Amino acid sequence: MKRFESILCTALERLIGVLLGLIAAAMVLLVGLRYLFNSSITGTNELIVILFVYTTAIGAALGIAKGDHLAIVFLIEKLPPRGRWLAELMRVGLVGLINAVALVYSVQWIGVTGHYLMPSTGLPRWVAQLSIPLGCSIGLCFAAIHAVRLLGKEAPESENASDGEGVVRD
């Protein structure tokens, strides 16, 4: 499971790199066209925003995989190993629950508003809105991987290897 997570993280990091490269190239192109030729490409600004939204959604899911999201660990670090393990399991569960709820509601939202067209590109709004269920699905996948690891199906690393308890540190 660790190998799957590693491959998925690497693929997503590369995808984000490509998306950021496209955003940068489009920005440079638009600035050049505006200053050199007093011209622009219709819809490109809207496409840049869409790419940025996808980058953000995928990046947020990667944050779950790497444990780089917000956490207040002051009190958790003072707990015994079993308490830290339980707090980590609760954290992973809540992150998974939030992603599951957002996934369900975003699919319903797309069903209601996704058919409307975006003004500049004429693309249906679901093209941009799909980033939310995509990011939530990936985040839910990473939360599930961490929960399985914590529950012992894959031995968690601990501060004291002899007791088999502790917070997973990736």
N, C-alpha and C positions, 0 to 999 in steps of 0.2 A: 504494500500500500504506500510505503514511503517513496518507492520508485515512481509510482503513478503520480503522486503529488509533486514530486520533483520535475517530472516531464511536463506536467500540466502548468506548473509555475513558469518553467523556462519558456514554453510555447506562448503563454500569456504575456510574459515580459517582452518577448520579441514582437508580438502583435502590437503591444503598446508602443514600442520603439518605432515600428512602421507607421502607426497612426500619428505619432508625434512628428515623424519625418514628413508625412503628408501635410500636416497642419503647417509646419514651418515652410515647406516648399510653396504651399498655396499662399501663405502670407507674403512671402518674398515676391512671388509672381504678382499678386494684387498690388503691392506697394510699387513695384516696378512699373506695372501698367498704368497706374494712376499718375505717377510722377513723370514718366517718360512720354506717355501717349494720351494722357487724360482720358483713360478708358478703364473698363473693368469687365469682369466676366460675371454675368448674371447668375445669382444663386450660390456663388462660391463662398460668400460670408456665411450663408446658412449651412453649407456643407462643412465648413470649418467648425461651426458650433456643434453640429451633429457628431463629428469626429471627436471633439473634445468631450462630449457627453459619454460616448462609448469608452474613451480613455479613462474617464473618471469612474465609470461603473466597473470596468474590469480592474482598475487599480484598487478600488475599494475591496473587491473580492480578494485580490492578492494580499491586501493588508490583513485580511482574516487568516490567510494561509501562513503568513509570516509573523502573526501576532503583533502587527504594527498599528493596531487601532487603539483608541483611547482606553486606558485602564488606570484605575487608582489602586496602586499596589501597596501603599503604606501600611494599611492594616493587614492585608493578606500576607505580607512578608513576616509578620509577627506571629502568624498561626503555626501550629505544629504541621509536620508534613501531611498528615491525613486531612487537616483542615484546608491546607493549600490545594491539595488534590481535589477536594470537594468544591472549593471556591472556583477552581479552574473549570471543573465540570459544569458548574452552574453558569459560568461566563460563556462557555462554548454553547451550552444549551440555549441561553438567552439570545446570543448572536444568531444561532440557527433559527430560533423562533421568529426573531425580527425579520430575517431574510425570507422565511416562509410566508409570513403575513404580507410583507411587501410584494412578494411574488404573486400571491393570489389577487391582491387588490390591483396590482399593475396590469395583470391580464384582463381583469374586468374593465379597467380604465381604457385600455387599448380597444376593447370591444365596443365601448361607447363612443370614443373620440378618434380612434385610429383612422377612420375613413376620410376625415377632413384633410384637405390639401394644404401643404405649406405654401406661403405666398410667393417666395422667390423661385423655388425649384419646381413647384407643382407636384412634388412627391407626397404620398400620403403620410400623415403624421406618425403612423405606426413604425415607419422606418427609423425615426428618432426614438420613439417611445419603447421600442423593442430592447433598447439598451438596459432598461430597468429590470425586466424579468431575466435578461441574460446575466447581468451582474449579480442579481439575487440568487439565481440558480447556481452559479459558480461559487458564490459565498456559502450557500447552503451545502454544497458538495464539500468544501474545505472544512466547514464546521462539523459535518458528519465524520470526516476523516479524523479530525482531532478528537471527537467524542469517542470514536471506536478505539483510538490509540489510548485515551485515558481510561477506558473501561477494561483495558488489559488484553484486548485481542491482539494488540501489538504492544510489547512491553514498554511502558513509559520510562523515560529517564528520570532519575530522582537525585536529590542531593545526597541521600544515603542509599547507595545501591543495595545494601543488605536488607532494608525493610520493604523495598519494592514500591514505596509510595513517594509522592511528590508531584510537583508541577512539571508538565512537559515543556521543555525548553528546546525550541528548534533553532 
